Amino acid sequence: MSDKRMLALQSSSSLLKIREILESVDAFVKAGAAHPQLHDDLALVLAEVLSNIARHGYGHDQGRIYIQLTDADQCMKCCVRDFGAPFNPILQDHSAPIPDNLCEGGYGWFLISSLTRDLVYTRDGDQNVLEFTVAGLPLDSADFQDDPMQCETPVNPAAPIA
């Protein structure tokens, strides 16, 4: 296994700042030797997760979002933390929505659960913590049972927003 590269970011939850986060993640992934499918899947998953936090977790308020990515060969392990309203996406229906029943949206958690492995949500005090793995190639989750994802970046609610 190659040396693991890591990226830790924090930002406000504005959609403009989320765009900047996604650009930083894009540069990080492109700097590695990731499979092109990993790049595309990670971009889609993070865009969905972060926009859900901004729109539903914080609503009209501004809040902090913390992201940690670990490049683990042909997959990316991700940890996203926020102080928004509690929401456990694991409890949501992850089946494909019926297009005729949707005006706009509704595909987010279906896409996220379809493109990730080891999707875990916890509520840590007043923080939502979402951890998942995105793989560019089919991934046997048994490969990672001995290497659980731990969000190593401590979150300080008093830290300045980027």
N, C-alpha and C positions, 0 to 999 in steps of 0.2 A: 504494500500500500504506500502511496506517495505521502509526502508531508501534507497535512491538512491546512488549507488556507481558511482564514476566518474574516468575516466582515461584521462589524457591529455599528449600527446606525440608530440615531434617535432624531425625532422631528416632531413638529406639531401635526395635527390631524387634518390640516387644510388640504383640499384636493390638489392645490398647486404644489404644496410640499410633498405630497404623496408622489406626484409626477417626478420630483427631484429624487426621491428615494428610489423609485423604479429605474431611473437613469443610472444611479450609482450601482444598483444591483446588476443592471445590464452590463456595465463596464467591468464589474468584478467577475461575472460569469464568463464574459468574452475573454478576459485575461487568463483564464484557466483553459484546460483542455476538455471542456465539457462537450458532450454529445449535443448536436443542434436541437434535438427534441427536448433535452433538459432545459435549454435556454428558453424555448418557446413555452413549455409547460410551466416553468417557474414564473415567467413574466405574467402569464394569465392568472395563475393561482394567487400570486402576491397582489396583483391589481384588484382581484375580487376581495381578498381578505382585507386589504387596507381600505378600500372604498367602503366596505361594510362597516368597518370600525368608524370611519369618518361620518358616514351617513346615519348609522343606526346606534353605534356605541356612544358616540358623543353628540349626535344630532346637530343642533345649531351651535353648540359650544365647541371651543377649541380644547384639545387635550394632547397628551403626549403619546407617541407610538415608539416602541423600541423593537428593533429587529436584530437578530443574530443569525448569520448564515455560516455554515461550516461545509466546505467543499470536501466531500468524502468519496474520492475517486469518481465513479460515474453516477453520483447522486449528490443532492444538496440537502443538508439537514437544516431546518428552519425553526426558529423560535420567535414568536411575535407576542409582545406584551402591550397592554394598554390599561388605562384606568377608567374605561367607559362602563356603561351599564352591563351587568352580568348577562351573558348570553352563551349558552352551551350549544354550539353547532352540531355536536355529536348526536343530540336528541332530535335534530331536524330530519325530515324525510329527505333522503338522498336519492330517491328514484327520479328518473327523467320526467320533467314536467310535461304536461300535455299542452302543446302550443296553442290550441284553440281556447284554453282557459287562462292564458296570460296576455295581458296588454303590453307590459314591459317588465323585464326582469324575471326573476324566479329560477334562473339557471345557475346562479352563483354557487350554492352549496353542492349542487349536483356536479358541477365542473370541478370544484375543489376536491370533493371526495373521490371523484373518478381519476384525478391526476396526481393524487398523493397516496402515500403509504404511511402507516403508523400515525394516523391523525389522532391527536390527544388534546383534550381541553381540560384545564384545571382553573379553579378560582383560587388565587393565592392572596389572601387578605382582600384588598380592594383592587386587585389586578386580575384581568383576564390573561391567561397564558395559553397560546395555541402552538402546538409543536407538530411538525410533520416532516416527511421526507418526500422530495420530488426526484424521480429517476428519469434519465433520458432513455434508458433501455428497460425492458421488463426486469423487475426487482423481486428477488425472493426475500421476503421480510426476515427469514431465518438468518440471513447474512448479517443482520444488525442486532440480533438478540443479545449479543455480548457487548454491544457498544451503544447503550441507550443514550438518547439525546438529553442533554441537560442544558438548560439555558444558563450560561455561566455569567452573563453580564448582569451585575446587580442593578436594580432599578431604583433610582433616587427620585422621588416625586418632586423634590425641591430643585432638581437640576434645571439649568436654563434650556429653553426650547431652541433648537437650531432653526 
